[in-house]
Amino acid sequence: MTTKRAILAFGLGLFLPTACAAPGPETRSETFPPRVRRWEFARRIMGVDFRIVLCTREESLAREAAERAFLEVCRVDQACSDWRRDSEIMVLQERYRPGVPIGISPLLGEVLDLAVGVARDTEGAFDPTLGPLTLLWRRCLRTRRLPKPAALERALKSSGFRNLELDSALRRATLKRAGMRIDLGGIAKGYAVDRALSVLRRRGFSRALVDGSGDLAVGDPPPGRVAWRIDLDASISPPASSRTLLLRNAAVATSGDRYQRVTLEGRTFAHILDPRTGLGLERAFTATVIAPSCTLADAWATALSVLGPDGLRRIEGRPGFAGILREGRGKALRVRETRNFCLFLRPPRRPRGAHPAVSPRADPL
């Protein structure tokens, strides 16, 4: 299970079942020169609060564009949710037979292709076929008991991204083993954010931000600014460093155990499953990834959670990527980051005329 609790400035949330709600009220507007305003709209989809920020003069145009973007998020939810019984992914899983190709929509085909690509790049640390383990883990949370070894072994044998075969040309997916189940909880929200931002751009709104409860993607910055400012939670950024990211035409996502931990039979687990063991991660961690798209940031944040420092080495050098990883708590806390992460941070302010202070920073990779 790769569902993540968002730990960024724009909100907190879980990937839970819900219907597409009516558009939320406009929360505020802010004036930019010349007479450009900042419009903000919200709607609850995928069990979390999605938020859209646009910079334009016309409220009616902004509202219409936001409505179209929210409808696109609903389309992603209808295709990818494993909580909605009528979603495309649930129908696929009920009808498939092992080794027999089944037709899929272009939208689902695209997100599955992206998910399998990240699975390959992370050697399975992110895996969209952990559905059997997700179901088993949900049952454990209800019973407050760890899974029996036999049940865990069966779920592990029914998982594995290499058992999912995609034919993009024919728009078909083949699940090779019995009992397989797709879980897109670690990528669907990021993908929905990207699709929403794409809708806004096509309608002429390049200065926009889409927030999927902490999974964020931004376009061109607001007028008069060099970037969008995104505040990191204090649990992510080292206390001595800036906690504000400066982003433009980029995305960021965070995964961590701060809000989702459970103790079963004397052991404490995070909500993110380790594909190698089938159990939740047992260490304290927070992983933040900056990437060219929210789809990739979302999935790689999960992978970084599983891989630990090795995940930072895999991120290092990927164009447009950066990451920071916190592990442990208190005196045992250790913070590592990619060499370029500091380039995305807002420089801390200092009094006029003062010399730069030497302060402790995160451990370099």
C-alpha positions as CSV (number, residue, x, y, z in Angstrom):
1,M,0.0,0.0,0.0
2,T,1.5,3.3,-1.1
3,T,-1.0,5.8,0.2
4,K,0.8,8.8,1.7
5,R,-0.1,11.5,4.2
6,A,0.8,14.9,2.8
7,I,3.1,17.0,5.0
8,L,3.4,20.2,2.9
9,A,2.0,23.6,3.6
10,F,-1.1,23.1,1.5
11,G,-2.9,20.5,3.6
12,L,-3.1,17.0,5.0
13,G,-5.1,14.1,3.7
14,L,-5.6,10.4,3.0
15,F,-6.5,8.5,-0.2
16,L,-10.0,7.4,1.0
17,P,-13.3,6.6,-0.8
18,T,-15.5,9.5,-1.7
19,A,-17.8,10.7,-4.4
20,C,-16.9,13.9,-6.4
21,A,-18.3,16.7,-4.3
22,A,-19.7,20.0,-5.5
23,P,-17.2,22.8,-6.1
24,G,-16.1,24.4,-2.8
25,P,-16.3,28.2,-2.3
26,E,-13.7,30.5,-3.5
27,T,-11.5,31.0,-0.4
28,R,-9.7,34.3,-1.3
29,S,-8.3,36.6,-3.9
30,E,-5.1,38.6,-3.9
31,T,-4.3,41.5,-6.1
32,F,-1.2,41.5,-8.3
33,P,-0.2,44.2,-10.7
34,P,-1.7,45.1,-13.1
35,R,-5.1,44.3,-11.7
36,V,-4.4,40.6,-11.8
37,R,-5.9,38.6,-8.9
38,R,-5.1,35.3,-7.3
39,W,-8.2,33.1,-7.3
40,E,-8.4,29.9,-5.2
41,F,-11.0,27.1,-5.6
42,A,-11.4,23.8,-3.7
43,R,-13.2,20.5,-4.1
44,R,-13.0,17.2,-2.2
45,I,-12.1,14.3,-4.5
46,M,-10.3,11.1,-3.9
47,G,-11.0,11.5,-0.3
48,V,-8.8,14.6,0.0
49,D,-9.1,18.3,-0.6
50,F,-7.9,19.4,-4.0
51,R,-7.1,23.1,-4.4
52,I,-6.5,25.2,-7.5
53,V,-4.9,28.6,-7.5
54,L,-5.1,30.8,-10.7
55,C,-3.8,34.3,-11.5
56,T,-6.1,36.2,-13.8
57,R,-8.3,39.3,-14.0
58,E,-11.6,37.5,-14.8
59,E,-13.2,35.5,-12.0
60,S,-15.7,33.8,-14.3
61,L,-12.9,32.5,-16.6
62,A,-10.9,31.3,-13.5
63,R,-13.9,29.5,-12.1
64,E,-14.8,27.8,-15.4
65,A,-11.2,26.6,-15.8
66,A,-11.0,25.3,-12.2
67,E,-14.3,23.4,-12.8
68,R,-12.9,21.7,-15.9
69,A,-9.7,20.8,-14.0
70,F,-11.7,19.3,-11.1
71,L,-13.7,17.2,-13.6
72,E,-10.4,15.8,-14.9
73,V,-9.4,14.8,-11.4
74,C,-12.8,13.0,-11.1
75,R,-12.0,11.1,-14.3
76,V,-8.7,9.9,-12.8
77,D,-10.6,8.8,-9.7
78,Q,-13.1,6.9,-11.8
79,A,-10.4,5.1,-13.5
80,C,-7.8,4.4,-10.8
81,S,-9.6,4.2,-7.4
82,D,-9.5,0.8,-5.6
83,W,-12.1,2.1,-3.1
84,R,-14.9,2.7,-5.7
85,R,-16.5,-0.6,-6.8
86,D,-17.4,0.9,-10.2
87,S,-14.0,2.3,-11.0
88,E,-12.3,0.9,-14.1
89,I,-9.4,-0.7,-12.2
90,M,-11.9,-2.6,-10.0
91,V,-13.9,-3.8,-12.9
92,L,-10.7,-4.9,-14.6
93,Q,-9.6,-6.9,-11.6
94,E,-13.0,-8.6,-11.2
95,R,-13.1,-9.7,-14.9
96,Y,-9.5,-10.6,-15.7
97,R,-8.2,-14.1,-16.1
98,P,-4.5,-14.9,-15.6
99,G,-2.5,-14.4,-18.8
100,V,-5.4,-13.1,-20.8
101,P,-5.2,-9.5,-22.1
102,I,-8.0,-7.2,-21.2
103,G,-8.8,-3.8,-22.8
104,I,-8.1,-0.6,-20.8
105,S,-8.8,3.1,-21.4
106,P,-6.1,5.4,-22.7
107,L,-6.1,7.2,-19.3
108,L,-5.6,4.0,-17.3
109,G,-3.1,2.8,-19.8
110,E,-1.0,5.9,-19.4
111,V,-0.9,5.9,-15.6
112,L,-0.1,2.1,-15.5
113,D,2.7,2.7,-18.0
114,L,4.1,5.5,-15.8
115,A,3.8,3.3,-12.7
116,V,5.6,0.4,-14.3
117,G,8.3,2.7,-15.5
118,V,9.0,3.9,-11.9
119,A,8.8,0.3,-10.7
120,R,11.6,-0.6,-13.1
121,D,13.7,2.4,-12.2
122,T,13.4,1.7,-8.5
123,E,13.7,-2.1,-8.9
124,G,10.3,-2.6,-7.3
125,A,10.6,-0.3,-4.3
126,F,7.5,1.4,-5.9
127,D,5.2,-1.3,-7.1
128,P,1.6,-0.8,-8.5
129,T,0.8,-4.5,-8.0
130,L,0.8,-4.5,-4.2
131,G,-3.0,-4.8,-4.1
132,P,-3.1,-8.2,-2.5
133,L,-0.8,-7.0,0.3
134,T,-2.9,-3.8,0.6
135,L,-6.0,-5.8,1.2
136,L,-4.2,-8.1,3.7
137,W,-2.8,-5.0,5.5
138,R,-6.3,-3.4,5.7
139,R,-7.6,-6.6,7.3
140,C,-4.8,-6.5,9.8
141,L,-5.7,-2.9,10.8
142,R,-9.3,-4.0,11.4
143,T,-8.3,-7.1,13.5
144,R,-5.3,-5.4,15.1
145,R,-3.3,-8.6,14.4
146,L,-0.3,-9.2,12.1
147,P,-1.0,-11.4,9.1
148,K,-0.4,-15.1,9.3
149,P,2.8,-16.3,7.5
150,A,0.8,-18.4,5.0
151,A,-1.5,-15.5,4.1
152,L,1.5,-13.1,3.8
153,E,3.3,-15.6,1.5
154,R,0.2,-15.9,-0.8
155,A,-0.1,-12.1,-1.1
156,L,3.6,-11.7,-1.9
157,K,3.3,-14.4,-4.6
158,S,0.4,-12.6,-6.2
159,S,2.3,-9.3,-6.3
160,G,5.2,-8.1,-8.5
161,F,5.2,-5.5,-11.2
162,R,6.9,-7.9,-13.6
163,N,3.7,-9.9,-13.6
164,L,1.9,-6.9,-15.2
165,E,2.3,-6.7,-18.9
166,L,1.1,-3.7,-20.9
167,D,0.5,-3.3,-24.6
168,S,0.2,0.5,-25.2
169,A,-0.5,0.1,-29.0
170,L,-3.5,-2.2,-28.4
171,R,-4.4,-0.6,-25.0
172,R,-4.4,-3.9,-23.2
173,A,-3.1,-5.1,-19.8
174,T,-2.3,-8.7,-18.9
175,L,-2.1,-9.8,-15.2
176,K,-0.1,-13.0,-15.4
177,R,-0.9,-14.5,-12.0
178,A,-4.0,-15.5,-10.1
179,G,-5.1,-13.2,-7.3
180,M,-3.3,-10.1,-8.6
181,R,-4.7,-6.7,-7.7
182,I,-3.6,-3.2,-8.8
183,D,-3.0,-0.5,-6.2
184,L,-2.4,3.0,-7.7
185,G,-2.6,4.8,-4.3
186,G,1.0,5.9,-4.6
187,I,0.7,7.5,-8.0
188,A,-2.9,8.3,-8.9
189,K,-3.1,11.5,-6.9
190,G,0.0,12.9,-8.4
191,Y,-1.2,11.9,-11.8
192,A,-4.5,13.7,-11.2
193,V,-2.7,16.8,-10.2
194,D,-0.7,16.7,-13.4
195,R,-3.9,16.2,-15.5
196,A,-5.6,19.1,-13.8
197,L,-2.7,21.4,-14.4
198,S,-2.6,20.4,-18.0
199,V,-6.3,21.3,-18.4
200,L,-5.5,24.7,-16.9
201,R,-2.6,25.3,-19.3
202,R,-4.7,24.3,-22.3
203,R,-7.3,26.9,-21.3
204,G,-4.6,29.6,-21.1
205,F,-3.8,29.6,-17.4
206,S,0.0,29.0,-17.3
207,R,0.3,30.8,-13.9
208,A,-1.4,28.1,-11.8
209,L,-0.9,25.8,-8.9
210,V,-2.7,22.5,-8.3
211,D,-2.6,21.0,-4.8
212,G,-3.8,17.4,-4.2
213,S,-3.6,17.7,-0.4
214,G,0.1,18.2,-0.3
215,D,1.0,16.6,-3.7
216,L,1.7,19.8,-5.6
217,A,2.4,20.9,-9.2
218,V,3.0,24.5,-10.3
219,G,3.2,26.2,-13.6
220,D,4.7,29.7,-14.3
221,P,5.0,31.8,-11.2
222,P,2.5,34.6,-10.3
223,P,3.1,38.0,-11.8
224,G,6.1,39.8,-10.3
225,R,7.5,36.7,-8.7
226,V,10.3,34.4,-9.7
227,A,8.6,31.2,-8.3
228,W,5.8,29.7,-6.2
229,R,6.7,29.5,-2.5
230,I,5.9,26.2,-0.9
231,D,6.5,25.9,2.9
232,L,7.8,22.6,4.1
233,D,6.5,21.2,7.4
234,A,9.0,21.5,10.3
235,S,9.3,17.7,10.4
236,I,10.8,17.7,6.9
237,S,13.3,20.5,6.7
238,P,16.2,20.7,9.2
239,P,15.5,23.4,11.9
240,A,18.6,25.4,10.9
241,S,17.7,25.6,7.2
242,S,15.1,27.4,5.2
243,R,11.7,25.6,5.1
244,T,10.5,27.3,1.9
245,L,10.8,25.8,-1.6
246,L,10.9,28.0,-4.6
247,L,9.4,26.1,-7.6
248,R,8.3,26.9,-11.1
249,N,7.0,24.4,-13.7
250,A,7.8,21.6,-11.2
251,A,6.2,19.4,-8.6
252,V,6.8,18.1,-5.1
253,A,5.4,15.3,-3.0
254,T,6.1,14.0,0.6
255,S,5.7,10.6,2.2
256,G,6.1,10.0,5.9
257,D,4.9,8.1,8.9
258,R,4.2,11.1,11.1
259,Y,0.4,10.9,10.8
260,Q,-0.1,7.2,10.0
261,R,1.5,4.7,12.4
262,V,-0.1,1.6,13.9
263,T,1.1,-0.7,16.6
264,L,0.4,-4.4,16.1
265,E,1.6,-7.0,18.5
266,G,4.1,-4.7,20.0
267,R,5.6,-3.5,16.7
268,T,5.0,-0.1,15.2
269,F,4.5,0.2,11.4
270,A,4.0,3.0,8.9
271,H,1.2,2.8,6.4
272,I,3.7,2.3,3.4
273,L,4.3,-1.3,2.7
274,D,7.8,-2.7,2.0
275,P,7.4,-4.8,-1.2
276,R,10.2,-7.1,0.0
277,T,8.5,-8.1,3.3
278,G,4.8,-7.3,2.6
279,L,4.7,-5.4,6.0
280,G,4.6,-1.7,6.8
281,L,7.9,0.1,7.2
282,E,9.1,-0.1,10.8
283,R,11.3,3.0,11.0
284,A,10.5,6.7,11.4
285,F,10.9,8.6,8.2
286,T,9.9,11.5,6.0
287,A,10.8,11.6,2.3
288,T,10.2,14.6,0.0
289,V,10.9,14.5,-3.7
290,I,10.9,17.4,-6.2
291,A,10.4,16.2,-9.8
292,P,9.3,17.5,-13.3
293,S,5.8,16.1,-12.8
294,C,3.7,15.3,-9.7
295,T,3.1,11.8,-11.0
296,L,6.9,11.1,-10.7
297,A,7.2,13.1,-7.4
298,D,4.4,11.0,-5.9
299,A,5.7,7.6,-6.9
300,W,9.4,8.4,-6.1
301,A,8.5,9.7,-2.6
302,T,7.1,6.2,-1.9
303,A,10.2,4.6,-3.4
304,L,12.5,6.9,-1.4
305,S,10.6,5.9,1.8
306,V,11.3,2.2,1.1
307,L,14.9,2.5,-0.2
308,G,16.2,5.0,2.3
309,P,19.6,6.6,1.4
310,D,19.9,4.3,-1.6
311,G,16.8,6.1,-3.0
312,L,18.6,9.4,-2.8
313,R,21.5,8.0,-4.9
314,R,19.0,6.8,-7.5
315,I,17.4,10.3,-7.6
316,E,20.8,12.0,-7.8
317,G,21.5,13.1,-11.4
318,R,18.0,12.6,-12.7
319,P,17.1,15.8,-14.6
320,G,14.7,18.0,-12.6
321,F,14.8,15.8,-9.5
322,A,15.9,16.5,-5.9
323,G,15.1,14.8,-2.6
324,I,15.5,15.0,1.2
325,L,15.2,12.1,3.6
326,R,14.8,12.3,7.4
327,E,15.1,9.0,9.4
328,G,14.8,8.5,13.1
329,R,13.7,10.9,15.8
330,G,15.3,12.9,18.6
331,K,19.0,12.4,19.0
332,A,18.9,9.5,16.5
333,L,17.5,11.8,13.8
334,R,19.6,11.9,10.6
335,V,18.9,14.1,7.6
336,R,20.3,13.5,4.1
337,E,19.6,15.3,0.8
338,T,20.6,15.2,-2.8
339,R,23.4,17.7,-3.6
340,N,21.0,19.9,-5.5
341,F,18.2,20.1,-3.0
342,C,19.5,23.4,-1.5
343,L,19.1,25.0,-5.0
344,F,15.3,24.8,-4.5
345,L,15.3,26.4,-1.1
346,R,14.6,30.0,-0.4
347,P,17.7,31.7,1.0
348,P,17.2,32.6,4.7
349,R,16.9,36.3,5.4
350,R,19.5,38.1,7.5
351,P,19.7,41.6,8.9
352,R,21.1,44.2,6.5
353,G,24.9,44.5,6.8
354,A,25.2,41.2,8.7
355,H,27.7,38.6,7.5
356,P,26.4,35.1,6.5
357,A,26.2,32.9,9.5
358,V,27.7,29.4,9.5
359,S,25.0,27.0,10.6
360,P,24.6,23.2,10.6
361,R,23.0,21.7,7.5
362,A,21.7,18.3,6.5
363,D,24.2,15.6,5.9
364,P,25.2,15.6,2.2
365,L,24.7,12.5,0.2
